[in-house]
Amino acid sequence: MREGAHGRRTNSALVNPQEPIEPNAEQPAPSEKAVRAKLRRGVEKLGWKWVNRETVAVPCERELLLGARTLTVRGGVSITIPEPLDEAAGRAAADAIVDPTMELFAHTMEHTAKKILSVPDDVEQAHVFERGSFFTALEDARRALTQTYQALENRRLDDRVEAELGLAFYLEGYTTDERTFEYFVGPTNSGKTHAALEVLRQAERGVYLAPLRLLALEVYERMNELGTPTSLVTGEERNLHPHARHVSATVEMLELNRAYDVAVIDEAQMLGDAQRGWAWTLAITAVRAARVVMCGSEEGLRAARRLVQRFGRTLEVRRFERKNPLRVVPPIGLADLRRGDALVGFSRNAVVELQGEVGRRGFTSAAIYGSLSPLVRRREAERFRTGAADVLVATDAIGLGLNLPIRRIVFATLEKYDGIEERVLTPQEIRQIAGRAGRYGIHEEGLVTSLDRRHLGLLKRSIERHDVATIDGPIWISPTDEHLRRLSTILGTARVGRLLQFFQERVLREGDVGLKIADLTDTIEVANTLEFTDGFLDLPLDVRCTYSRAPVSTRGPGLAVLAQWGVQHAREGIVDGTELMLEGGARDRLLAYEDRSRLATLYLWLAQRFPEVYRNQADVAQIRDSIDDDIHAALLARGARKKAGAKFGEPARRGKPRTRRAPPGRRRR
């Protein structure tokens, strides 16, 4: 049995399939499904895509000419199923949707091109965009064409920068004067710097460039004591001798327009330093001296030779040997320290903690670390030099040329946090620090050891093998004010932060092999912070460039104070530094003193550059001296012998000191 057309159940066996149907019999109506299937077959026959019972996607292609570029866009356009179902009806329905959209697209892209491009687009190129949806393909075309315009403008800008700024201006542009280049190479305590200073003293006019203010001060005093009138120029002070023809300066303070007969550039291995190497590159490249003498290690020799060869000159080499031996000895405990030892850690916190450990064992100590002012570092060095302190506790700041009567270097650790990660010292870093042991003329030999027996193997390999890296590091560069001024004209912006960002990311080209731009992240942050404050942009470009290079930490109170001073400079033309009169209430008074000392140093640094604005130099110098007295007193208290009546060198208790490590990603103070 089956169900009939009108719902009755019939017996299929009674139906004769051969029996003719009466012509007037009632035809059954086609089902909706059958109608839809027939319609779908018609849609597919036309090459359209079925979407649903009311909508189909009609293939569409448009070609558009934008400037010299040809764009082809292909994809489906959704329309209501047309009646009649034929090609012409579908095309008409799609055109009604697509044509106005294409007109709007063409207008939008013409406006975008005018907004992005400094000159019209003249690049002949075909672009094809094809997606399932025509409008998705059109959106792809909009994004891609916008990016193409931006890339074209960037290439044009890069070409202009290359032509008008260029790295030839950075290196080769400084080398027009005839000069000779020499390198005095040798380890610490080899007499290479002494020999270079003798060459300097014989010259009529000369300059000595140091990595540290303390070292520049030491050479300044030494030259004057030997009867060679010399001036001192550092970031915070200028002691100008009335009859001086020689200058002792920190390397960043080189006067590029002043001519000399001889220039001595010390610690030339700093060429490879990612943070400050640019200053040595600039000094070697740009100093106007007939004879340039560099002093440094083997690693520095390799870098200096590559730099000098870059602008077609030769480098003469003079070798020096260490005057007394340097020997690695078995590890010791803190109770085994002796007078003349230097205990080395790698952060301010480590030095402070080690001082406490040393004091508990009955020893007096002096401390040297980077955040101390030069005056306090000098006082602490003098305490150790005269024997007022038994032991020196220091960071690797002692590795750069400080001449101290150290008998034995004792490493508390061989790891340091370099601002990015905790890492093991390189062999060059170990040699640089260890070489300070055994001052010639005071000790017959220099001794090196560690508090940890596991370190001895690395110490011996680093000191005895003297392996020099075979891979050449980059030549570090950084923009001068002249670069930023030229770049400002090219880019059409006076914002220093924007100029620095462009220089960091876009100035180097693929062909600039061997060059690398120093990390400008902190300088950019300083520039942006200052330029986002009201009124600061009213200052001239060169003034804002100077502010961006101010010696201020992007952490702590310094940057906020610098921004206040910049606004006062712009609005009032006078900065009195009242912030320095306020004493902080921090629990760590030594840390509070250090913060105020750094602010005073910052004020004096700015006063060297803007003396008519930062007028309170004398008062601030007195304030800094007073703060430094407080710091020195605090260090004296911390470095005092804690065990009353203990004999020097008497064992108290052994053990490795606990040192705090900064967590990854955080920079230590």
C-alpha positions in Angstrom: 0.0 0.0 0.0 1.1 3.6 -0.6 -0.2 7.1 0.1 -1.9 8.7 -2.8 -1.7 12.3 -4.0 -4.8 13.3 -1.9 -3.8 11.4 1.2 -5.8 8.2 0.5 -3.9 4.9 0.8 -4.0 2.9 -2.4 -2.9 -0.6 -3.4 -0.1 -0.3 -5.8 -0.8 -3.8 -7.1 -4.2 -2.5 -8.5 -2.5 0.3 -10.5 -1.6 -0.6 -14.1 1.5 1.3 -15.1 0.6 0.7 -18.8 -2.8 2.1 -18.5 -3.0 5.5 -20.2 -3.9 8.5 -18.0 -6.9 10.5 -18.9 -5.8 13.8 -20.5 -8.2 15.8 -18.3 -6.8 14.1 -15.1 -5.5 16.6 -12.3 -1.6 17.1 -12.3 0.2 17.1 -8.9 1.9 20.5 -8.0 5.8 20.4 -8.0 7.2 20.4 -4.5 9.2 23.4 -3.0 12.2 21.3 -2.9 11.9 20.4 -6.6 11.5 24.1 -7.5 14.6 25.0 -5.4 16.6 22.2 -7.0 15.7 23.4 -10.5 16.5 27.0 -9.6 19.9 25.9 -8.1 20.7 24.0 -11.3 20.0 27.2 -13.3 22.3 29.2 -11.0 25.1 26.8 -11.3 24.7 26.6 -15.1 25.3 30.4 -15.2 28.5 29.9 -13.1 27.1 31.7 -10.1 27.3 30.5 -6.5 24.2 29.5 -4.5 24.1 31.3 -1.1 20.6 30.6 0.1 17.0 30.4 -1.3 17.0 34.1 -1.9 20.6 35.1 -2.6 23.4 34.1 -5.1 27.0 35.3 -5.5 27.8 36.6 -9.0 31.4 36.6 -10.1 32.7 40.1 -10.7 35.9 41.7 -11.9 37.0 45.3 -12.1 40.1 46.9 -13.4 41.1 50.3 -12.0 43.9 52.7 -13.1 45.4 54.6 -10.1 48.3 56.8 -11.3 50.7 54.4 -13.0 49.3 51.4 -11.2 46.8 48.9 -12.5 44.5 47.2 -10.0 42.5 44.1 -10.8 39.9 43.0 -8.2 38.0 39.7 -8.5 35.4 38.1 -6.3 31.7 37.2 -5.8 29.0 39.9 -5.3 25.9 38.8 -3.4 22.6 39.7 -5.1 18.9 38.7 -4.8 18.1 36.0 -7.3 17.0 37.9 -10.4 14.0 37.4 -12.6 14.5 36.4 -15.2 17.3 34.1 -14.2 19.9 35.1 -16.9 23.4 36.6 -17.3 22.2 40.1 -18.1 19.9 40.4 -15.1 22.6 39.2 -12.8 25.2 41.5 -14.2 22.9 44.5 -13.9 22.1 43.7 -10.3 25.9 43.3 -9.5 26.8 46.5 -11.3 24.3 48.5 -9.3 26.2 47.5 -6.2 29.8 47.5 -7.4 30.0 50.6 -9.6 29.3 53.2 -6.8 31.6 51.3 -4.5 34.4 51.4 -7.0 33.9 55.1 -7.5 34.2 55.7 -3.8 37.2 53.4 -3.6 39.1 55.3 -6.4 38.4 58.6 -4.6 39.5 57.3 -1.3 42.8 55.9 -2.7 43.6 59.1 -4.5 43.1 61.0 -1.3 45.2 58.4 0.6 48.0 58.8 -2.0 48.0 62.5 -1.6 48.1 62.3 2.2 51.0 59.8 2.3 53.1 60.6 -0.7 55.2 63.8 -0.9 55.2 63.5 -4.7 52.7 61.6 -7.0 53.1 57.9 -7.4 54.9 57.2 -10.7 55.5 53.4 -10.3 54.1 51.3 -13.1 53.0 48.0 -11.5 50.0 45.6 -11.8 48.3 44.3 -8.7 45.7 41.5 -8.6 43.5 40.9 -5.6 41.1 37.8 -5.7 39.0 36.5 -2.9 35.7 34.6 -2.5 34.0 38.0 -1.8 34.6 40.9 -4.2 34.5 43.3 -1.2 36.9 41.3 0.8 39.3 41.5 -2.2 38.6 45.2 -2.4 39.5 45.7 1.3 42.7 43.7 0.7 43.5 46.1 -2.2 42.9 49.1 0.1 45.3 47.8 2.8 47.9 46.6 0.4 47.9 49.9 -1.6 48.1 52.0 1.5 51.1 49.9 2.7 52.6 50.2 -0.8 52.3 54.0 -0.7 53.9 54.1 2.8 56.7 51.8 1.7 57.3 54.0 -1.4 57.4 57.1 0.7 59.8 55.4 3.1 62.1 54.4 0.3 62.1 57.9 -1.1 62.8 59.2 2.4 65.6 56.7 2.9 67.1 57.7 -0.4 66.9 61.3 0.6 68.5 60.6 4.0 71.2 58.6 2.3 71.9 61.5 -0.1 71.6 64.4 2.4 72.6 62.8 5.7 74.3 59.5 5.0 76.8 57.5 7.0 79.6 59.0 4.9 79.0 62.2 6.9 79.3 60.2 10.1 82.6 58.5 9.5 84.4 59.6 6.3 83.2 63.1 6.6 85.4 63.7 9.7 88.6 62.4 8.2 89.7 65.1 5.8 92.7 66.2 8.0 96.0 64.4 7.6 96.5 62.3 10.7 98.5 59.3 12.0 97.0 56.6 14.1 98.9 54.6 16.7 97.8 51.9 19.2 99.6 51.2 22.4 98.5 47.7 23.3 99.1 45.8 26.4 97.4 44.5 29.6 96.9 46.5 32.8 100.1 47.5 34.6 102.1 47.5 31.4 103.0 51.2 31.3 101.2 51.9 28.0 99.2 54.9 29.3 102.3 56.3 31.0 104.1 56.1 27.6 101.2 57.8 25.8 101.1 60.6 28.4 104.8 61.2 27.8 104.1 61.6 24.1 101.3 64.0 25.1 103.5 66.1 27.3 106.0 66.6 24.4 103.3 68.1 22.2 102.5 71.8 22.1 98.8 71.2 22.2 97.1 68.0 23.3 94.0 66.3 24.7 93.7 63.2 26.9 90.3 61.5 26.7 89.3 59.2 29.6 86.3 56.8 30.2 85.8 58.2 33.8 85.7 61.6 35.3 87.9 60.2 38.1 90.6 59.1 35.6 90.5 62.4 33.8 91.0 64.2 37.2 93.9 61.9 38.0 95.7 62.7 34.7 94.8 66.4 35.1 96.6 66.5 38.5 99.5 64.4 37.3 100.1 66.6 34.2 100.1 69.8 36.3 102.4 68.2 38.9 104.9 67.4 36.1 104.8 71.0 35.0 102.5 70.7 31.9 99.7 73.2 32.4 96.4 71.3 31.8 92.7 72.1 32.0 90.0 69.7 33.2 86.7 69.3 31.3 84.1 66.9 32.4 80.3 66.8 32.2 79.9 68.7 35.5 82.9 70.9 35.8 85.5 73.0 33.9 88.8 73.8 35.7 90.5 76.0 33.1 94.2 76.6 33.7 95.0 80.2 32.4 98.2 79.0 30.6 97.0 75.5 29.6 97.5 74.2 26.1 96.5 70.7 27.1 93.1 69.3 28.2 92.2 66.2 30.3 88.6 65.4 29.6 86.0 62.6 29.6 85.6 61.1 26.1 82.1 62.4 25.6 83.4 66.0 26.2 85.7 66.1 23.2 85.4 69.5 21.4 85.2 68.5 17.7 86.1 72.0 16.4 89.3 72.4 18.4 92.7 71.4 16.8 95.5 69.5 18.7 98.9 68.1 17.9 98.4 64.9 19.9 95.3 63.2 21.2 95.5 60.3 23.7 92.4 58.1 23.8 92.5 55.7 26.7 90.7 52.4 27.3 90.1 52.0 23.5 88.7 48.5 24.0 85.5 50.4 25.0 84.9 50.6 21.2 83.1 47.3 21.6 80.8 48.6 24.4 77.2 48.6 23.3 76.2 51.5 25.5 79.2 53.9 25.2 81.2 52.5 22.3 79.8 55.3 20.0 81.8 57.9 22.0 85.1 56.1 21.2 84.1 55.8 17.6 83.4 59.5 17.4 86.6 60.4 19.2 88.8 58.3 17.0 87.0 59.4 13.9 86.5 63.1 14.6 89.3 64.3 16.8 91.3 67.0 15.0 94.7 65.9 16.0 97.8 65.3 13.8 98.7 62.3 15.9 96.1 60.0 17.5 97.4 57.6 20.2 95.0 54.9 21.5 95.7 52.8 24.6 93.9 49.5 25.2 93.7 45.7 25.1 94.1 43.3 22.3 90.3 43.3 21.7 90.5 47.1 21.4 93.3 46.8 18.9 91.2 44.6 16.6 88.3 47.1 16.8 90.5 50.1 16.3 92.2 48.6 13.2 88.9 47.9 11.6 87.7 51.4 12.3 90.8 53.1 11.0 90.8 50.9 7.9 87.2 51.9 7.3 88.4 55.4 6.2 91.5 54.3 4.4 94.2 54.8 7.0 96.8 52.5 8.6 97.3 51.8 12.3 100.8 51.6 13.8 101.0 49.2 16.8 103.4 49.4 19.8 103.2 46.5 22.2 103.8 46.6 26.0 104.1 43.7 28.4 102.9 43.6 32.0 105.7 44.8 34.4 105.0 42.2 37.1 103.3 38.8 36.9 99.6 38.2 37.6 98.8 34.9 39.3 95.6 33.0 40.2 95.8 31.6 43.8 93.5 29.3 45.8 90.1 30.5 47.0 89.7 32.2 50.3 87.0 33.0 52.9 86.1 36.5 54.0 88.0 35.9 57.2 91.2 35.4 55.1 91.1 38.9 53.7 94.3 41.0 54.2 95.3 44.6 54.0 95.4 45.7 50.3 92.7 43.3 49.1 89.9 44.4 46.8 86.6 42.5 47.1 84.6 42.8 43.9 80.8 42.5 43.5 78.6 43.7 40.6 75.9 45.9 42.1 75.5 48.6 44.7 73.4 46.2 46.8 76.2 43.6 46.6 78.8 46.2 47.7 76.7 47.4 50.7 76.1 43.8 51.8 79.7 42.8 51.4 80.8 45.8 53.4 78.6 44.5 56.2 80.1 41.0 56.0 83.6 42.4 56.0 82.9 44.7 59.0 81.5 41.8 61.0 84.9 40.0 60.5 86.7 42.9 62.0 88.0 44.7 58.9 87.6 48.3 57.9 86.6 49.0 54.3 86.2 51.6 51.6 83.6 51.4 48.9 83.5 52.3 45.2 80.5 51.8 43.0 79.0 53.5 40.0 76.2 55.6 41.6 78.6 57.4 44.0 79.6 60.9 43.0 83.2 61.3 41.6 84.2 63.2 44.8 83.0 60.4 47.1 84.7 57.8 44.9 87.9 59.8 45.1 87.7 60.0 48.9 87.0 56.3 49.2 89.9 55.5 46.9 92.2 57.8 49.0 91.2 56.0 52.2 92.2 52.7 50.7 95.4 54.2 49.1 96.6 55.6 52.4 95.7 52.5 54.4 92.9 54.2 56.4 90.7 51.3 55.1 92.0 47.7 55.2 89.9 46.4 52.3 88.3 47.9 49.2 84.8 46.7 48.4 83.9 47.7 44.8 82.1 47.0 41.6 83.8 46.6 38.2 84.1 50.4 38.2 87.7 49.9 39.4 88.5 48.1 36.1 88.8 51.3 34.0 92.2 52.7 34.7 92.0 53.6 38.4 95.5 53.3 39.9 95.1 51.8 43.3 97.6 49.8 45.4 95.6 46.6 45.2 97.6 43.5 46.3 94.9 40.9 45.6 91.6 40.9 43.6 89.0 38.7 45.2 85.9 38.0 43.1 82.7 37.6 45.2 81.0 36.2 42.1 81.8 35.9 38.4 78.2 36.8 37.4 76.8 40.3 36.7 73.4 41.7 35.7 74.1 43.7 32.5 70.7 45.5 32.3 69.1 42.6 30.4 70.1 39.4 32.1 72.3 37.8 34.7 75.4 36.5 32.9 78.9 35.2 33.4 81.7 37.7 32.9 83.6 37.5 29.6 87.4 36.6 29.8 88.1 40.2 28.7 86.1 41.6 31.6 87.8 39.3 34.1 91.3 40.3 32.8 90.3 44.0 32.9 89.4 43.8 36.6 92.0 41.2 37.7 94.7 43.3 36.1 94.3 45.9 38.7 96.0 43.7 41.2 99.8 44.2 41.8 100.4 47.8 41.2 104.0 48.1 39.7 106.4 49.7 42.2 104.3 48.6 45.2 103.8 44.9 44.8 106.1 42.3 43.2 103.1 40.4 41.7 99.4 40.7 41.4 97.2 38.0 42.9 93.7 36.9 41.8 91.2 34.6 43.6 87.6 34.1 44.4 85.3 33.2 47.3 84.1 30.2 45.4 86.4 27.3 44.4 84.2 26.7 41.3 85.4 30.0 39.8 89.1 29.1 39.7 89.0 27.3 36.4 87.4 30.2 34.6 89.8 32.7 36.2 92.8 30.7 35.1 91.6 30.2 31.6 90.8 33.9 31.3 94.1 35.2 32.7 96.6 32.7 31.4 95.3 32.0 27.9 94.6 35.5 26.7 92.3 34.3 24.0 91.1 37.1 21.8 87.7 36.9 20.2 88.0 36.0 16.5 84.6 37.5 15.5 84.6 41.2 14.8 82.0 43.2 16.7 80.2 46.1 15.2 81.4 49.7 15.0 79.0 51.5 17.3 77.6 54.9 16.2 75.1 57.4 17.6 73.6 60.7 16.2 75.3 64.0 16.9 73.3 67.2 17.1 74.3 68.0 13.5 72.7 64.7 12.4 69.5 65.5 14.2 69.4 69.0 12.7 69.8 67.7 9.2 67.3 64.9 9.8 64.8 67.5 11.2 64.9 69.3 7.8 64.5 66.1 5.9 61.6 64.7 7.9 59.9 68.0 8.5 59.6 67.5 12.3 61.3 69.2 15.2 60.5 66.5 17.8 63.8 65.1 19.1 62.1 61.8 20.2 60.8 61.3 16.7 64.2 62.1 15.1 66.0 59.7 17.5 63.5 56.9 16.8 63.9 57.4 13.1 67.7 57.3 13.4 67.5 54.2 15.5 65.3 52.3 13.1 65.8 53.6 9.7 69.2 55.2 9.1 71.2 52.1 8.6 70.8 50.4 5.2 71.6 46.8 4.2 74.9 47.9 2.7 76.2 49.5 6.0 78.1 46.3 6.9 79.8 46.4 10.3 78.0 49.5 11.7 75.4 49.4 14.4 73.5 52.2 16.2 73.8 52.3 20.0 70.7 51.6 22.0 68.9 55.0 22.1 65.9 53.7 24.2 66.6 55.7 27.3 67.5 58.9 25.3 64.2 58.5 23.4 62.3 58.1 26.6 63.9 61.2 28.1 63.2 63.2 24.9 59.5 62.1 24.7 58.9 62.7 28.4 60.2 66.3 28.1 58.5 67.1 24.8 55.1 65.9 26.2 55.3 68.5 28.9 53.6 71.9 28.3 55.9 74.5 26.9 59.1 72.5 26.5 58.7 72.4 22.7 59.1 76.2 22.7 62.8 75.6 23.3 65.1 75.5 20.2 66.0 72.1 18.7 69.6 72.2 19.7 68.6 72.9 23.3 66.1 70.0 23.4 68.8 67.8 21.9 71.1 68.6 24.8 68.3 67.9 27.4 67.7 64.5 25.8 71.3 63.5 26.5 71.3 64.7 30.1 72.8 62.1 32.5 69.5 61.1 34.2 68.0 57.7 35.0 64.6 56.9 33.5 63.9 55.3 36.9 63.6 57.2 40.1 62.9 60.9 40.7 65.4 62.4 38.3 63.4 62.4 35.1 60.4 64.1 36.6 62.7 66.8 38.1 64.4 67.2 34.7 61.0 67.8 33.1 60.2 70.5 35.7 63.5 72.2 35.0 62.9 72.0 31.2 59.6 73.7 31.6 61.1 76.4 33.8 63.8 76.9 31.3 61.2 77.4 28.5 58.8 79.6 30.5 61.0 81.6 32.9 64.5 81.4 31.5 65.9 80.6 35.0 66.2 77.3 36.9 67.1 77.8 40.6 67.1 74.1 41.6 64.9 74.5 44.7 64.2 70.7 44.5 67.7 70.1 45.8 67.0 71.9 49.1 64.4 69.3 50.1 65.6 66.3 52.0 63.9 63.0 51.4 62.5 60.8 54.1 63.5 57.4 52.7 64.3 54.6 55.1 67.7 54.0 53.3 69.3 57.4 54.0 72.4 56.5 52.0 70.1 55.9 49.0 68.3 59.2 49.6 71.7 61.0 49.7 72.8 59.3 46.5 69.5 60.4 44.7 70.1 64.1 45.9 73.7 63.9 44.8 72.7 62.7 41.3 70.2 65.6 41.1 72.9 68.1 42.1 75.3 66.5 39.5 72.5 66.8 36.9 72.0 70.5 37.7 75.8 71.2 37.4 75.8 69.2 34.1 73.1 71.5 32.7 74.8 74.6 34.1 77.9 73.8 32.0 75.7 74.0 28.9 73.2 76.7 29.9 75.1 78.9 32.5 72.7 81.9 32.0 69.7 79.7 32.9 71.2 77.4 35.7 72.7 80.3 37.6 73.0 78.7 41.1 76.1 76.7 40.2 78.1 77.8 43.3 75.2 77.1 45.7 74.4 73.7 44.1 78.1 72.8 44.2 78.1 73.5 48.0 75.0 71.4 48.4 76.6 68.5 46.5 79.7 68.8 48.7 77.5 68.7 51.8 75.6 65.7 50.5 78.8 64.0 49.5 80.1 64.6 53.1 76.9 62.8 54.3 77.5 59.9 51.9 81.1 59.6 52.9 80.1 59.6 56.6 77.6 56.9 55.9 80.2 54.8 54.1 82.7 55.4 56.9 80.1 54.1 59.4 79.3 51.0 57.2 83.0 50.4 56.5 84.1 50.7 60.2 85.4 47.6 62.0 82.4 46.0 63.7 84.2 43.6 66.1 85.7 45.7 68.9 89.2 44.6 69.7 89.5 42.1 66.8 92.9 41.9 65.2 93.3 42.5 61.5 93.1 39.2 59.7 91.8 37.2 62.7 89.4 34.5 61.5 85.9 35.1 62.6 83.7 32.9 60.5 83.9 31.7 57.0 81.3 31.6 54.4 80.3 33.0 51.1 78.3 36.3 51.4 74.7 36.4 50.3 74.2 38.7 47.4 70.9 39.7 46.0 70.2 39.2 42.3 67.8 41.3 40.4 65.0 39.4 38.8 65.2 39.0 35.0 64.1 42.0 33.1 64.9 44.5 35.9 67.9 46.7 36.1 69.7 47.1 39.3 70.3 50.5 40.7 
